[in-house]
Amino acid sequence: MSNRVEHPWRYAVILAALLLLPVLVGPYSHFLLATVLIYFLVAQSLGILVGIGGQISIGHAGFWALGAYGSALVVTKLGAPFVVGVLFGGMIAAIFGAIVALPALRVQGHYLAIATLAFALFIQQVLFEWESLSGGREGLLVPRPEIGGITLDSDFSYYYLLLPIVIFFAWMTENFRKSHTGRSLMALKMSAIAGESAGINRSRQIIVVFALSAFYTGVSGALYGHLIGHLSTDSFSLTVSLAFLTMAVIGGLGSYAGAALGAIYLTLAPELLREFKGAQMVIYGVTVILCIRFFPDGLVSLPLRLKNLVRRGRE
């Protein structure tokens, strides 16, 4: 049977499981499931930036913060609808993403990582000091989303709002990967000199991929703010940026399964390691090192590696 026939059935089974899962678990698990979907968007954004664009960022917490605070302020201060607030948060993040892309036109590798890190620290500090806008130390209250006059008070109902949004962005990612821009970025990733020789405008493509990745992250931040109901600058620290990059590395770039595994890891790890307190970062670091050493392509490559081991054992 060809993949064209198998894939629709596979997606149908996954969709049925996603629709049924919240019914089988308790209220706190509804919150965790919603968090996984929100992190899945961030994992997709890093998959676009790193996996397709070949760029690196350890400053995505800055885009996450811009999306969260941008949406919250538009909804609370201007009375805008939930959908408008989320889109506004994504657009603000995308604008800053295009600005952050400018250093990427001249520097690469760890120099670019430092530039994105400086951006994230700058955004966090500005939000912390600008009390009249962000609430400063007290933070900012974010109302529950309201759709068609119905307020989604429970995490259960919010999960079913998030699910089609996440599916839509997954569809967008697949189309972007197959688009002219996506293919151009992958060509530049393989060889920038060869790509530019073929007529690809590297500057334009880099700005586009940074802006798109930031848009995904901004939308995720906006959705996160409406989930937890309260924003604090502590939620957008350097640790969060590193956690996002860890999520992408551990799950695996370039596939939905890898993004999902990374999102699940980032959601459940704090719950499982809560008792270790100060040692959590050490455990995170060891986990990343072990994953890079034994699973350089992420946990998504585990089934293939096991299959190869079984095959070698039979030989």
C-alpha positions in Angstrom: 0.0 0.0 0.0 1.4 3.4 -0.9 2.1 6.2 1.5 -0.6 8.3 -0.2 -3.2 5.9 1.2 -1.5 5.3 4.5 -1.0 8.9 5.5 -4.7 9.9 5.7 -5.5 6.9 7.9 -2.5 7.7 10.1 -3.6 11.4 10.5 -7.1 10.3 11.2 -6.0 8.0 14.0 -3.8 10.8 15.5 -6.7 13.3 15.3 -9.1 10.9 16.9 -6.7 10.3 19.8 -6.2 14.1 20.3 -10.0 14.6 20.4 -10.6 11.7 22.8 -7.6 12.1 25.1 -9.0 15.1 27.2 -12.2 13.1 27.9 -10.1 10.3 29.6 -8.1 12.4 32.0 -8.7 14.8 34.9 -8.8 18.6 35.1 -5.0 19.1 35.8 -4.2 17.0 32.8 -6.3 19.3 30.7 -3.9 22.1 31.6 -0.9 20.0 30.7 -2.4 19.0 27.4 -3.1 22.6 26.5 0.4 23.5 27.5 1.8 20.7 25.2 -0.1 22.3 22.2 1.2 25.7 23.0 4.8 24.4 23.3 4.2 22.5 20.0 3.8 25.8 18.3 7.2 27.0 19.6 8.8 23.8 18.6 7.4 24.3 15.1 8.8 27.8 15.0 12.3 26.6 15.9 11.9 23.8 13.3 11.3 26.5 10.7 14.2 28.7 11.9 16.8 26.0 12.6 15.6 23.0 10.6 14.7 24.9 7.4 16.5 28.2 7.7 19.7 26.9 9.2 19.7 29.8 11.7 20.0 29.6 15.5 18.3 31.5 18.3 18.4 31.4 22.0 16.2 34.4 22.3 12.8 33.0 21.5 11.6 33.8 25.0 11.7 37.5 23.8 9.2 36.8 21.0 7.1 34.7 23.3 6.9 37.6 25.7 6.0 40.1 23.0 3.2 37.9 21.8 1.9 37.3 25.3 2.0 41.0 26.5 0.9 42.3 23.1 -2.2 40.2 23.1 -3.0 40.8 26.7 -2.7 44.6 26.4 -4.8 44.8 23.3 -7.5 42.7 24.9 -7.5 44.3 28.3 -6.7 48.0 27.4 -8.5 48.3 24.1 -11.2 45.7 24.5 -10.2 43.9 21.3 -11.6 40.4 20.7 -9.5 37.4 21.6 -8.7 36.5 18.0 -7.5 40.1 17.2 -5.3 40.0 20.3 -3.6 36.8 19.3 -3.0 38.0 15.8 -1.7 41.3 17.1 0.7 39.5 19.5 2.0 37.4 16.6 2.5 40.4 14.3 4.4 42.4 17.0 6.7 39.4 17.4 7.1 39.0 13.6 8.1 42.7 13.3 10.8 42.3 16.0 11.8 39.0 14.4 12.5 40.8 11.1 14.6 43.3 13.1 16.5 40.6 14.9 17.2 39.0 11.5 19.4 41.9 10.5 22.5 40.7 12.5 22.0 37.3 10.9 22.8 38.9 7.6 26.4 39.5 8.8 27.1 37.0 11.6 26.5 33.3 12.0 26.9 30.6 14.7 27.6 31.6 18.2 27.8 35.3 17.3 24.2 35.1 16.1 23.2 33.2 19.2 24.7 35.9 21.4 22.8 38.6 19.4 19.4 36.8 19.9 20.3 36.3 23.6 20.8 40.0 24.0 17.4 40.7 22.4 15.6 38.3 24.8 17.3 39.9 27.9 16.5 43.4 26.6 12.8 42.6 26.1 12.6 41.0 29.6 14.2 44.0 31.2 12.1 46.6 29.4 8.9 44.7 30.4 10.1 44.5 34.0 10.9 48.2 34.2 7.9 49.6 32.2 5.4 49.1 35.0 2.7 51.4 33.5 2.5 49.1 30.5 3.4 45.6 31.8 2.5 45.8 35.5 6.2 45.4 36.4 6.7 43.2 39.5 3.0 42.7 40.0 2.5 41.4 36.4 -0.5 41.6 34.2 -3.9 39.8 34.5 -5.1 38.2 31.3 -8.8 37.3 30.9 -10.0 33.9 29.6 -10.7 33.9 25.9 -14.2 34.7 24.7 -15.5 33.3 21.4 -18.9 34.3 20.1 -20.0 35.6 23.5 -18.9 32.3 25.2 -16.1 32.5 27.7 -13.9 29.4 27.8 -13.5 29.2 31.6 -12.1 25.6 31.7 -8.8 24.2 30.4 -10.9 21.4 28.8 -12.7 23.9 26.5 -9.6 25.9 25.9 -7.8 22.7 24.7 -10.4 22.2 22.0 -9.9 25.8 20.9 -6.1 25.3 20.7 -6.3 22.0 18.8 -7.6 23.5 15.4 -5.2 26.4 15.8 -2.2 24.1 16.1 -3.4 21.9 13.2 -3.7 25.0 11.0 -0.2 26.1 11.9 1.1 22.6 11.2 -0.6 22.9 7.7 1.1 26.3 7.2 4.5 24.8 8.1 4.1 22.0 5.6 3.1 24.4 2.9 6.0 26.7 3.8 8.5 23.8 3.6 7.3 23.0 0.0 7.1 26.7 -1.1 9.7 28.5 -3.2 10.9 30.3 0.0 11.2 27.1 2.0 13.2 25.4 -0.8 15.4 28.4 -1.2 16.2 28.5 2.5 17.1 24.8 2.5 19.4 25.4 -0.5 21.0 28.3 1.4 21.4 26.0 4.4 23.3 23.5 2.3 25.5 26.0 0.6 25.0 29.8 0.9 27.5 30.4 -1.9 25.8 28.0 -4.3 22.3 29.3 -3.4 23.3 32.9 -4.0 25.0 31.9 -7.3 21.6 30.4 -8.4 20.0 33.8 -7.8 18.5 33.3 -4.3 18.3 36.6 -2.3 19.8 35.5 1.0 19.0 38.7 2.9 15.3 38.5 2.0 15.0 34.8 2.8 16.7 35.2 6.2 14.4 38.0 7.2 11.3 36.1 6.1 12.3 32.9 8.1 13.0 35.0 11.3 9.8 36.9 11.0 7.7 33.7 10.4 9.4 31.9 13.3 8.8 34.9 15.5 5.1 35.0 14.4 4.6 31.4 15.4 6.2 32.1 18.8 4.3 35.3 19.3 1.0 33.5 18.7 2.1 30.7 21.1 2.9 33.4 23.8 -0.5 35.0 23.3 -2.3 31.7 23.7 -0.1 30.9 26.8 -1.1 34.2 28.5 -4.8 33.4 28.1 -4.2 30.0 29.5 -2.4 30.9 32.7 -4.3 34.1 33.3 -1.4 36.1 34.7 1.8 37.3 33.0 5.1 37.9 34.9 8.5 38.7 33.4 9.8 35.6 35.2 8.0 33.5 32.7 10.2 34.9 29.8 13.7 34.5 31.2 16.9 33.2 29.7 16.0 29.8 31.2 12.9 29.7 29.1 14.9 30.4 25.9 17.3 27.7 26.7 14.4 25.3 27.5 12.9 26.0 24.1 16.1 25.2 22.4 16.4 22.1 24.5 12.9 21.1 23.5 13.8 21.3 19.8 17.1 19.4 20.2 15.6 16.6 22.3 12.5 16.1 20.2 14.2 16.5 16.9 14.0 19.1 14.2 12.2 18.8 10.9 9.1 16.6 11.8 5.8 17.0 13.6 6.6 13.9 15.7 9.9 15.6 16.9 8.1 18.8 17.8 5.4 16.8 19.7 8.0 14.8 21.6 9.9 18.0 22.5 6.7 19.7 23.6 5.7 16.8 25.8 9.2 16.7 27.3 9.2 20.4 28.1 5.7 20.1 29.7 6.3 17.0 31.8 9.9 17.4 32.8 9.2 20.2 35.4 6.4 18.0 36.8 8.6 15.0 37.1 11.7 16.9 38.4 9.8 19.2 40.8 11.3 17.5 43.9 14.9 18.1 42.7 14.5 21.9 42.9 17.9 23.5 42.3 19.3 20.4 40.5 16.7 20.7 37.8 19.0 22.7 35.4 21.8 20.1 36.0 19.4 17.3 35.0 18.3 19.3 31.9 21.9 19.8 30.9 22.8 16.1 31.3 19.7 15.1 29.4 20.6 17.3 26.5 24.2 16.0 26.4 23.0 12.4 26.5 20.5 13.1 23.7 23.1 14.8 21.5 25.5 11.9 22.1 23.2 9.0 21.5 20.3 10.6 19.5 21.8 13.5 17.5 18.6 13.7 15.4 16.4 13.7 18.6 14.1 11.2 20.2 12.1 11.0 17.0 15.0 8.9 15.6 14.7 6.3 18.3 12.4 3.9 16.4 14.7 3.9 13.4 17.7 3.3 15.6 16.0 0.3 17.3 15.0 -1.1 14.0 18.6 -0.9 12.8 19.9 -2.6 16.0 17.4 -5.4 15.5 18.4 -5.8 11.9 22.1 -5.9 12.8 21.4 -8.5 15.5 19.7 -10.8 13.0 22.6 -10.5 10.6 
